[in-house]
Amino acid sequence: MFDPKSVKYPYPEETDKHYLVVKKNDGTVFDRNYPYIDRSAVFRRKQLLVRIGLYLIVFPLNYLRMGLRIQGRENLKKYREVIDKGIISCSNHVHMWDYISIMNAVKPKKTNVLCWAPDVSGENGKLIRLTGGIPIPENDIRATAVYVREVRKLLDEGGWLQIYPEGSMWEYYAPIRPFKRGAAFFACRYDKPILPMAFSYREPGFIRKRIFRQTALFTLNIGEPMYANEALPAAEREEDLVRRSHEAVCRLAGIEPSENIYPPVFQDSKRIDYYASEYGIGYRGSW
């Protein structure tokens, strides 16, 4: 497995924290009156224009910028009936354009993605919304109730919801960080499957590495849907699904779960400094 071992980015101590600075706040309030999924005619027309731009410009550029390869696409056809009834995908979050890669891989299916609220009120907020971004409200019980209800409606209508259970984007990071429970929560609560995906890395060739200074090329690996284990007591199903989805993402990324340096479930987890040997990922220290 190729590991970029990037030192360009200051990965935070907490594994779910963001390190990119949002330079703008347009003052949007994410309360119970906010349209978490905007179904207005005006918004839909804008989305159509953005989608045309994605197909004509952004998706082709994505192959060039990320050196994107997609593996496991046959699973989208194999499980089409399952997917069309509403599905939650989850993956590691390792590039600014990795959601674009997911949109590219599953087209013509339209996707939505749960987002950190400051990103939606930031400089790229309008574009994030038009590509399916749904902000996660913070510290507001009533707003959370509305947001959860909107997510349920989306899934019941056969929608596609992408969740990054690691909680934040760390570019070119190889280990799979611990997962938060959001994807498993929605999957268990609304009886929907989780579709695991994972980004892995390939080493760039001479031109990309030396001339374009490209750190790594990306492969998006698509797995098979998994459901909550109904044989378990209700109180245990969510954590079990977190663990199994984390294991699936590890394997899709080319990492044996037992060799990944992080535990599967987030519990205020801290970053582990690691090194990569010819045998794969190892670690210094312990959790």
Steps between C-alpha positions, in 0.01 A plus 500: 500500500642839401501751784564866402617578856420864441647752744350798319187516714492564877274213604333591834542304819133393510416267211165668421626860493536726196822679413401699192399854586157620389568864413142624474175481694194627316293500818272209411319365805439126496187490714167318469391737222797428274424294184747215559384345173378777271224373272401836351469537122761777490756291688435195280560706185832619640591143588427391143738764363771392745447137407547580131827671589607196701441266206662723237796644693554386857471122464749483209733736689465279808659206317796721414538676833475190719611238251172340597425132451175341609484136606191303604259691281332171417361499854287803411329295229487182705320673788302755300166397652642540851660835418183637340314452829735739679860445607773647721855491369803553721869541422824647623535875435838571340469771236309819426360333188423154635125572516517603134660161434209327672249706302689404185503130587128465575357722226225532382390441859481833684675520834479701820773536761502597867726803557665691779276806545784763479583371151145572386509855636852550365644614168404180318162460668276568201683247284495245780124539531445471124696174488285347773657627821287472815638694800497327837356740761686536827377564854135537399266214587208631294718557196642149535148356510415677172827393339446135602145510364625636168764227474234237564282645224795499261575133570133399485482662156786279381772762540874451531667638813881517526645520851865539600504320836859606577353846560742715299723511193870413533661512157721205397465328837533122468372341826123483545408717796235397758138529385229706662154347523302719258482260206415205724244708689303581185544148361366334815227753563357495147593146394729608218825336386847650520709484184870509598747675271865584541764713333840341463816644346725425207849636452523768228726453202799720424311781322225531759744477790787717378331750273151534644609424859211258546506321835293196404244362256165380630295185460140493621406147607128420528384217726171319558207620714476384861207511738468514875507158666139441607606201709671734747315689774394845377747670735795318338414529130633849447848440639521168318420674171761769572762230554406300192486804273840615631645156428351507149649843424839382630498199268386706202790738569742205499548485877427194711280621789730334755793702359326837494645722772165634624209331677174493301280713728575867575541573870672838512776328305842663461733493201767231496834573335574211271749381239455282193722201437525277196256266674227762529391734777661467839485730799697649785325536828167344587138584552 
